[in-house]
């Protein structure tokens, strides 16, 4: 009989172990002795081997590839701590260069005189934007002798979960405007029902996570102008541009969504999404310095002077900031435009191909950010769902998530594709072929797929 294996241990192939080394290692406890680096490397390497192929992951927005020069820079700057601005003054200067580039890209009235910062992803950037809105609202209320105990933030029900976290963690009521078949994103419709004197701001999303659609910032601002004219409420907008803030300036330059609209006080984005940098980088920039309250800023010694700093995290990597500057230098406006346009071309090609497959109906086509979603046509089948299609595609290596839409449309299931740099037209042809093949397989079913297969595996 084979010996029962301890599932909390790792068995090392004797070929990889050196003389005198143990061939069993614990997953959950430190061993008494040491292990040679070659053996430890082989174990960890093998443990990660079953992870999916990142290039076939069409669920994530996060960059999965950079060039060899970027990889070399990354290796050279692993040890940079972004918070140690006095120890790493050049990295600190590079951070300033980057957010000033973004301030200029997003049409700040004074890119050199405003303020911004890098963050650990755009979730932290969103939270800093939300904190600034809350603190400004508190200052205004106190100056008028009014209470500050019931702040609220207005946003779409399709908002990314980081905004729900912000409201939970910082005691702000989340007022979610439901999306519908007629209003697929926050567009200003009935906004007056959700805002009041306790509203700290409105969040507009440039690329809704569920579907990739832009929320019309200019239209939302116009509605807030109407509300101010009738009620006196002057409510600011934070643009969550996690993806779209690095898409629209390059391939939709005529779209008005940024600091050209005075009501937009702050914009956040993910450097590690369509900024094209490896994971771990976000940015937030304010239209003018006055919209970031001074009492949220700390000052640190830097090159004989003081540098402003504000963040939820303290020690954090500086390498990704260096990589962002590298890409800004390398690509410029024309380079970013080429990369983003290539992604959108693939998205439009894929969405057109999927729309021609009988059971499917597009929710949107990828003409905003290169992301799109589709659903099953009503009444097409009761034998399978989009969850089943997602499972079938997973057997081919593709991760194409299916999930329910947010409240008010939770009975609607969609499937979504995110086209990132690296998904070529050739790969798109292979994906379309696999979708057709698996759809034909599902259509031939004579009885329903098992229910356990039809479970949502992805929500954002």
Residue, then its C-alpha position, 0 to 999 in steps of 0.5 A: x500500500x502506498x504511504x499516505x501523503x501529508x498534504x501540507x508537505x512538498x516532496x522534492x524530486x531526489x534528482x533536484x536534491x543535493x547530498x544531505x538535503x531533505x526531500x520533504x519540505x513543509x508548506x506551512x512551517x519553517x524547517x529547522x535547517x536550510x535548503x540550497x537556493x537551487x532546490x528552493x528555486x526549483x520547488x517554487x518554480x514548479x509550484x507556479x507552473x500550473x498558473x494560467x498563461x498570462x497572455x491568454x488571460x482576457x479577464x485582467x486589465x493588468x499588464x502582463x508583458x514589458x520589453x527587455x529594456x524595461x525588465x532590465x530597469x526593473x531588475x536595477x531598481x527593485x530595491x528602491x523604496x518610493x517613500x524614502x525620497x531623501x535616500x532616493x532623490x532621483x526616483x522621487x524626481x521621476x515620480x514628479x515628472x510622471x504626474x506632471x506629464x499626466x497633468x499636462x496630458x489631462x489638460x490641467x490649467x497649470x500642470x507644473x503648479x498642481x499636485x499629484x502622486x503615485x500610488x499602489x494601484x488605482x484603488x489607493x488613488x481612488x481613495x486619496x481622491x475620495x478623501x480629498x473630496x470628503x475633507x473639502x466638504x468637511x471644511x466647508x460644512x464647518x465653516x458654515x456651522x453645519x454638521x459633518x456626520x453624514x457624508x455621501x458619495x454618488x456613483x454608478x451601481x457598476x462602480x469598481x469595488x474599491x469605491x465601496x471599500x472607500x465608503x466602508x473604510x472612511x464612513x461615507x454613505x455610498x449612493x449607487x445610481x442603478x444602471x438599466x437597459x436604457x441607462x447602461x452607465x451613470x449618465x446624469x439621468x435623475x441625478x438630482x434624486x441622489x445628491x444633497x447638501x451632504x454629497x461630497x462628490x460624484x464619481x464618473x468612470x472612464x471605462x466601467x469595469x463590468x463592460x468597458x463603457x465610458x460614463x459621459x463626464x461632460x454630460x454628468x457635469x452639465x447635469x450638476x451645473x443644472x442642479x447647482x443653478x436650481x439648488x446652489x449645491x456645487x458638487x465636484x467630480x472625481x474621474x475614475x480613469x483606471x483604464x480610460x484615462x490612458x486610452x482617451x487622450x491618445x485615440x479619442x482626443x476630441x472627447x471632453x472628459x478631463x480637466x477641461x471640465x472645471x467641475x472635474x477636481x481629480x483624476x486617477x488612473x492605473x499605470x499598471x493597466x493601459x499605462x503598460x507598466x507591471x502590476x503595482x502602480x497607480x496615479x492621482x492628479x488634482x486639477x489645481x492644488x487647491x482641491x487637495x486640502x493642505x491638512x492631508x499633506x505631509x512634508x518630508x526632507x528632500x534635497x535640502x527642502x521639503x517635498x509634499x507626500x500623501x498616501x495610505x501606504x508607506x514603504x512601497x516599490x519605486x521600480x514601477x514609477x521608474x518603468x512608467x517614466x521609461x515608457x513615457x520617454x520611449x513611446x511619447x504620444x504617438x507610441x501610446x496612440x499606436x499601442x492603444x489603437x492596436x488594442x482597440x482594433x483587435x477589440x472591434x474585430x473580436x466583438x464584430x466576430x462574436x456578434x455574428x455567432x448566433x446565440x450572442x448579442x453585444x452589450x457594447x463593442x469595445x469602441x470606448x476602452x478596448x473592452x466589451x461584453x456580450x450576453x445570450x439572446x433572450x430565449x436562445x437556450x435553457x441547456x447552457x449559459x455563458x458560465x458553461x462557455x467560460x468553462x469550455x474556453x478555460x479548457x483551451x487556456x483562455x480565461x474569459x469571465x462570465x458574471x452577473x451584472x450589478x444590482x437592478x440587472x443582477x439577473x443578466x449574465x454577460x461575458x467580457x473580453x479585455x484586450x491588452x497589449x499582446x493580444x494580436x490579431x492572430x491570437x484573436x482569430x484563434x480565440x474566435x475559432x475556439x468560441x465558435x467551436x465551443x458554442x457549436x458543442x454547447x448548442x448540440x447538447x440534448x440535455x442541460x449542463x450540470x448546475x454546478x458548472x453554472x456558477x459565477x467565477x468572476x465579479x469584476 
